[in-house]
Amino acid sequence: MKQFFHLIRRYWIFALTGFILTLVLIIPLRLAIAYTHAPQPQAFFTLGGEPAREQFTAELAQWYPSLEIWVSSPPVPEKTRKTFQSVGISLKKLHIDTRAVDTVTNFTSLVGDFKKRQLQHLYLITSDFHMPRAKAIATLVFGSRGIAFTPLSVPSDRPKENILHVLRDISRSLLWIVTGRTGASFNPAID
């Protein structure tokens, strides 16, 4: 019986190691392919939460009038529309999605929409203090689906986020890749 449990334990260790190696190798490969197929970003993806991010995107979008704009869970969608209209951006180009409840779901709720529209490269816009966590999540969630990103940070005077937030959301992103669930329903206080 002891040998049986030892064999099972070795199997799980082998399976987990194989899974991690597969992710480590496949995600960079999928990102490289996406960057090759779409060297320039094809749309804007702005994480909601702070109006400065939307204002930054609106000003930048004036220089790229052919690109669509996706804003995930802005605090007040009507203000978001007005921000873009005030600089002459057509609301036909603006997509406001309110399904996300936190940073991980900003990515997981829209990645399918991006795939359907065959978007392979996005500008990722968020605040500078939030960018390390956003990049980690984007690498896993978008990378697993072959979507590349170019990060653009909005300046702020807030300190960088705690590394524990980054590690927590890396874990949640891996959970999503494996199960299709982010774990957001377990803790409504997750940001």
PEPEHU-V39194 format. One record per pair of residues at least 24 apart in sequence whose C-alpha atoms are under 8 Angstrom apart, sorted by the first residue. I is the first residue (numbers start at 1). J is the second residue. D is the distance in Angstrom with one decimal. If there is no record, write none. Layout:
i & j & d
I & J & D
I & J & D
//
This chain:
i & j & d
23 & 144 & 8.0
26 & 144 & 7.6
27 & 139 & 7.6
27 & 140 & 7.0
27 & 143 & 5.1
27 & 144 & 5.4
27 & 146 & 7.6
28 & 143 & 7.0
30 & 143 & 6.2
30 & 144 & 7.0
30 & 145 & 7.4
30 & 146 & 4.7
30 & 147 & 7.6
31 & 143 & 5.4
31 & 146 & 5.5
31 & 147 & 6.3
31 & 148 & 5.3
32 & 148 & 7.9
33 & 146 & 7.3
34 & 120 & 5.5
34 & 121 & 6.7
34 & 146 & 5.7
34 & 147 & 5.9
34 & 148 & 5.6
35 & 120 & 7.6
35 & 121 & 6.9
35 & 148 & 6.0
37 & 120 & 7.5
38 & 120 & 6.1
38 & 121 & 6.0
39 & 121 & 7.4
40 & 121 & 6.8
41 & 120 & 7.8
41 & 121 & 4.6
41 & 122 & 4.7
41 & 123 & 5.8
41 & 149 & 7.2
41 & 150 & 7.1
42 & 67 & 6.0
42 & 68 & 7.6
42 & 119 & 6.3
42 & 120 & 7.3
42 & 121 & 5.6
42 & 122 & 5.7
42 & 123 & 7.7
43 & 67 & 4.8
43 & 68 & 4.9
43 & 69 & 5.9
43 & 70 & 7.5
43 & 119 & 7.5
43 & 121 & 7.3
43 & 122 & 5.1
43 & 123 & 6.3
44 & 68 & 6.3
44 & 69 & 4.7
44 & 70 & 5.9
44 & 122 & 5.7
44 & 123 & 4.8
44 & 124 & 6.5
44 & 125 & 7.4
45 & 69 & 6.2
45 & 70 & 4.8
45 & 71 & 5.9
45 & 72 & 7.6
45 & 122 & 6.3
45 & 123 & 5.8
45 & 124 & 5.1
45 & 125 & 6.1
46 & 70 & 6.2
46 & 71 & 4.7
46 & 72 & 6.3
46 & 123 & 8.0
46 & 124 & 6.1
46 & 125 & 4.6
46 & 126 & 6.1
47 & 71 & 6.0
47 & 72 & 5.2
47 & 73 & 7.2
47 & 74 & 7.4
47 & 103 & 7.8
47 & 106 & 6.7
47 & 124 & 7.9
47 & 125 & 6.4
47 & 126 & 5.6
48 & 72 & 5.2
48 & 73 & 5.0
48 & 74 & 4.0
48 & 75 & 6.6
48 & 126 & 7.9
49 & 73 & 7.3
49 & 74 & 5.6
49 & 75 & 5.8
50 & 74 & 7.5
50 & 75 & 7.5
51 & 80 & 7.7
52 & 154 & 7.3
53 & 125 & 6.8
53 & 126 & 5.9
53 & 127 & 6.6
53 & 154 & 6.2
54 & 80 & 6.8
54 & 83 & 7.2
54 & 84 & 7.9
55 & 83 & 6.4
55 & 84 & 7.6
56 & 154 & 6.9
57 & 125 & 7.3
58 & 83 & 7.0
58 & 84 & 5.4
58 & 87 & 6.8
58 & 89 & 7.3
59 & 87 & 7.1
61 & 89 & 7.6
62 & 87 & 7.4
62 & 88 & 7.7
62 & 89 & 7.1
65 & 89 & 7.8
67 & 93 & 7.4
68 & 93 & 4.7
68 & 94 & 6.2
68 & 95 & 7.7
69 & 93 & 5.9
69 & 94 & 4.9
69 & 95 & 6.0
70 & 94 & 6.1
70 & 95 & 4.7
70 & 96 & 5.9
70 & 97 & 7.4
71 & 95 & 6.3
71 & 96 & 5.0
71 & 97 & 6.3
72 & 96 & 6.1
72 & 97 & 5.0
72 & 98 & 6.1
72 & 99 & 7.7
72 & 100 & 6.7
72 & 106 & 5.7
73 & 97 & 5.6
73 & 98 & 4.3
73 & 99 & 6.7
73 & 100 & 5.8
73 & 101 & 7.5
73 & 106 & 7.3
74 & 98 & 7.2
101 & 184 & 7.6
101 & 191 & 7.5
102 & 184 & 7.6
102 & 190 & 6.4
102 & 191 & 4.6
103 & 134 & 7.3
103 & 191 & 6.1
104 & 137 & 6.6
104 & 169 & 6.5
104 & 172 & 7.3
104 & 173 & 6.7
104 & 182 & 7.2
105 & 182 & 7.2
105 & 184 & 7.8
107 & 137 & 7.5
107 & 138 & 6.9
107 & 141 & 6.8
107 & 142 & 7.5
108 & 141 & 6.7
108 & 176 & 7.9
111 & 141 & 7.6
111 & 142 & 6.7
111 & 145 & 7.7
115 & 145 & 7.7
115 & 147 & 8.0
119 & 147 & 7.0
120 & 146 & 6.6
120 & 147 & 4.4
120 & 148 & 5.8
121 & 147 & 5.5
121 & 148 & 4.5
121 & 149 & 5.2
121 & 150 & 7.5
122 & 147 & 7.6
122 & 148 & 6.4
122 & 149 & 4.7
122 & 150 & 6.2
123 & 149 & 5.6
123 & 150 & 4.8
123 & 151 & 5.9
123 & 152 & 6.8
124 & 149 & 6.1
124 & 150 & 5.8
124 & 151 & 4.6
124 & 152 & 6.0
125 & 151 & 6.1
125 & 152 & 5.0
125 & 153 & 5.9
125 & 154 & 7.1
126 & 152 & 6.9
126 & 153 & 5.5
126 & 154 & 5.9
127 & 153 & 5.3
127 & 154 & 4.4
127 & 155 & 6.1
127 & 156 & 6.5
128 & 153 & 4.7
128 & 154 & 5.5
128 & 155 & 5.5
128 & 156 & 6.3
128 & 160 & 7.5
129 & 156 & 7.1
129 & 158 & 6.1
129 & 159 & 5.9
129 & 160 & 4.2
129 & 161 & 6.0
130 & 160 & 6.7
130 & 161 & 6.4
132 & 166 & 7.3
133 & 161 & 7.8
133 & 165 & 7.4
133 & 166 & 4.9
133 & 169 & 7.4
136 & 166 & 7.2
136 & 170 & 6.5
137 & 169 & 6.7
137 & 170 & 6.0
137 & 173 & 6.2
140 & 170 & 7.7
140 & 173 & 6.4
140 & 174 & 7.1
140 & 177 & 8.0
141 & 173 & 6.3
141 & 176 & 8.0
141 & 177 & 7.0
144 & 177 & 7.4
//
